Each structure stands twice: as C-alpha cells, then as structure tokens.
Amino acid sequence: MPGASSIKERLGFVLAATGYLVLPLLCIWFGDEMGNFIGALPGPAINKPTPGRLVRVGGWVLLVLPAIVLLILANQ
C-alpha cells in the first residue's frame, strides 16, 4: 500500500519535527530571557546580552525557513 509506513518511522518523524520546532518556539516565546543570557557555552563566551526582539526574529526565521526552502525547490 503506497504511503504506508511503520510506527517506528512515524514516531521518528514526529520526534524529529518536534525537536526542530522546540528551539524556534522557545526563541519566540522567551526571547527576552534567552537574550539576557551571558555566560560560557561550548565555544566562545557570550559577554553581552542580545536584544529580545532580535532573538524573536531569529526564531521566526528558523520556524519558516523549511517552508521557504520547499517553495524555492518546488519552483526549480
């Protein structure tokens, strides 16, 4: 039957989609809190706060980026 997939494949897709959506939604909902973080991460240290609006805009870009890529690829 076309389109039929196992529960394992469906669960993998749902987990991957949920994992992708977590960061952009957190950036949108908690932009001010995430922007105020100053400290060390794996990599260079963050020594100045980021404006909450910029964090929210970045979250929106990450959220709609797959749709934009799909539209571009569909028109080629």
C-alpha positions in Angstrom: 0.0 0.0 0.0 1.6 3.4 -1.0 2.2 5.8 1.8 2.1 3.1 4.5 4.9 3.3 7.0 5.7 1.6 10.2 5.0 3.0 13.6 8.8 3.3 14.1 9.1 5.6 11.0 6.1 7.7 12.1 7.5 8.1 15.6 10.9 9.1 14.2 9.3 11.7 12.0 7.3 13.1 14.9 10.3 13.3 17.2 12.4 14.9 14.5 9.8 17.5 13.8 9.2 18.2 17.5 13.0 18.5 18.0 13.2 21.0 15.2 10.3 23.1 16.4 11.5 23.4 20.0 14.3 25.9 19.5 12.4 28.4 17.3 9.3 28.3 19.6 11.5 28.9 22.7 13.2 31.8 20.9 9.8 33.3 20.0 8.2 32.8 23.4 11.2 33.5 25.7 13.2 36.0 23.5 13.9 38.4 26.3 15.0 35.7 28.7 17.2 34.0 26.2 18.7 37.3 25.1 19.7 38.2 28.6 21.9 35.1 28.9 25.5 35.9 29.5 28.0 33.1 30.1 30.0 30.3 28.6 28.7 27.8 26.2 30.7 25.2 24.3 32.5 27.7 22.1 33.1 31.4 22.5 31.7 33.0 25.6 28.7 35.4 25.4 29.7 38.6 27.1 26.9 41.0 26.1 23.1 40.5 26.1 21.2 40.2 22.8 18.1 42.2 22.3 14.9 40.1 22.8 13.5 41.3 19.5 16.5 40.0 17.6 16.1 36.6 19.3 12.4 36.5 18.4 13.2 37.5 14.7 15.7 34.7 14.6 13.2 32.3 16.0 10.7 33.2 13.3 13.3 32.8 10.6 14.2 29.4 11.8 10.5 28.5 12.0 9.6 29.5 8.4 12.9 28.5 6.8 11.8 25.0 5.8 8.7 26.4 4.1 10.9 28.9 2.2 13.3 26.2 1.1 10.5 24.0 -0.1 8.9 26.8 -2.1 12.3 27.6 -3.7 12.9 23.9 -4.5 9.4 23.4 -5.9 9.8 26.3 -8.3 13.0 24.9 -9.9 
